[in-house]
Amino acid sequence: MPVWLREHRWRQTASAVYLSLPVRGLRVTPASIFCTDRYLKVSIPPFLFEAILYAPIDDTNSTAKIGNGIIFFTLYKKEAAMWDSLTLANANKEKLQYLRENAVLKAHEKAKEESEAKKVTKQEHKKYALEATMKLEEAERKRIEDLKEKERQKVTKELELWKKQQEDSEKQKRVQKEGELHQEVEQLKERKKEKMNKTRVPNEGASKIRLKATKGCHGSYSMFSENLKEEQLPAPRSAATIKINFTSRVFPTALRESRVAEEEEWLRKQAEARRTVSADLSELEDLKEEEKNPEWLKDKGNKMFATGNYLAAVNAYNLAVRLNNKLPLLYLNRAACHLKLRNLHKAVEDSSKALELLTPPVPDNENARIKAYVRRGTAFCQLELYTEGLQDYEAALKIDPKNKTIEKDAENIRHLIQGTTQDS
């Protein structure tokens, strides 16, 4: 049975009622007070105060202050008038029960309406935030595209200027070479003319020398043969540039040191993964074109992860995996999110799937394999499966033996295993 609080004082004006209820030694919280337009209740077990008000009040603007062992109510009347009493007089038990139940029912309906209004407001806020985020991303994307376009135009102008300079330089060299060649030809003609002039002035001594030379040779030799040889000399060869084209390679290692078959297999898998779409896109028709791109969704998840919104990042990776389940980085990044959310078994599954797709092992996927081993090893250790975790850390160390952080973590796991063994 409740103990009724009978002691209270009240006064009124034409627009408000002021009620003070002493609750000495009792711990009162806002949850202890229940008020509607005709019903006021204060429940502090085992004490109870209840009043069916004389006339309706504005329960939205009315207030209650708790302090110094007193609850002070300020109840604003809906209609300005003086009350004959605080509570409804001459009311039978059935009417009081009806008013009480009606007040509770109204309170429930009001709470439901407020909850619905909050839900609608929350949805509107989320929609506004999403639209604002999309506008910001669109503006950022446009800004980046404008920067790229400006840079492209700048590089194009520089390339055209360089080509023009090269053409002018080649033209100048060609003119210079032609001038040099013309000068050499003129000099050759001058020498020939000088020799021809010398032969036109015969003298006796020269004739004897010429006859003796003719007699002493086996064949028809004369002094004109030297001029003939000079005329038959080829012109100097012109300079040129030899262009050498090297075979393009995806991997940083030299061709003689690489494993060609494994690298080709890795490239084939990557190309196949980018072509594969494993999800049924009929239910995703409402998505934008970029939202159907796994690479765009991966970048979106990375941004969400960087801001600490791990659940949103997981949702982005999930949709990307539905669109293309052959990209190992999607599973690898989702494993990192599951680690943050303490979904350890899912982190192990995603890391294992990433390692399965990161085959064959080639230099291009070394960093991804290290991350997969470390994340799976961390999940194993948090599940207290230290032996399995140590195996993954040692596998990561085999790929990168100089990584001091992984080496230190592996040493800590060894100490944990030794301590666990000694305790058992």
C-alpha positions, 0 to 999 in steps of 0.5 A: 500500500502506498503512503499518501503525501497529504501535506502541500500548499498552493496559491493561484493567480488568474493565469497560473497555479503555484504548488509546493510539495514537501518531500523531506528526506526523499530522493526525487528525480524527474522520472518521479513526476508525471503530469498531463493537462488534468492529472498530476502524480509524484511517485517516490516509493513508498510515498505517493501524491496524486491530484485530479486538477480542477481545470486543464493546464498547459502541461508543455510549458508548466515546470517543476523545480526540485530542491531543499526537500521541496518540489515547487510546481508552476502550472499555467492555466489554459483558460484564465480563471480563478479555481475554487480548489486545487483538485476536482471536488465531488467526483466519484470513484469511477470518474476519478478512475476514468480521468486517471486512465484518460491522462495515462492514455494521452501521455502515451499518445503524446510520447508516441507522437514525440517519438515519431516526430523525433524519428522524422526529424532524425531522418530529415537530418540524416538526409540533409547530412547525406546530401551535404556530404554528396555536394561536398564530394561533388565540389571536391571532385569538380575542383580536382578535375579542374586542377587536372585540366589546368595541369593538362593544358599547362603540360600541353603548352610546355610540350608544344613549346619544347617541340617547337624549340626542337624543330628550330634547333634541328632546322638551324643544325641542318642549315649549318651543316648544309652551309659547311657542306657547301663550303667544303664543295667550294673549297674542293672546286677551288683546289681542282681549279688551281690544279687545272691551271697548273697543268695548262702551263707546260714546261720542258722539265715537267714534260720529262718528269711526266713522261718518265712517270708514265714509262715507269708505271704499269698501266695508264697513270697520269696526274689527273687521277688524283683529281679524279679520286678527289671528285669521287670522295663521298660527302660527310655523313650527317648526324642522327639520333637513334631511338631505343624503346624498352619493353614496359614492365609492371613489376620493378624487378629486372626481366632476368630476375623475375618469375615471369609465369607467376607475374603473368598469373597475378596480372591475369587475376587482377584483370579478371577481378576488374572485369568480374561483376558477381552481384545481381545489379537488378536490385541496385538500379537506383544507385548512381553510376559511380556507386556501382564502381567497386574502386569508388566504393573502396575509396569511399570506405577508406575515407569512412575508416579514416574518420572513425566511422567503421560501420559505414566503411564496412557497408561500403566494402560489403557493397563493393564485394557484392559488385566484385568479389575478386579484389583482395584489397576489399577483404583486407580493408574490411578486415581492418574495420572488423578489428576495430569493431571487435568482430574478430572471427570476421576479421580472420575470415576476411584476412584469409580470403585476401591471402587466398586472392593474393596468389601467386606471391609476387613483389607487387603484392608483398605489402598487401600480404604482410598486412593480411598476415598481421591483421589475421595474427592480431585477430588470433591473438585477441581470441587468445589463439597465440600459436596461430597468431605467432605463425602469421607474424612469422610469415609476415617477417619472412616477407619483410625481415627488416620490419622492426615493429612486426619483429617486436610484436612477434617477440611479445607473442612468444613471451605470452605463449611461454607465460601461458605454458608455465602457468599451465 
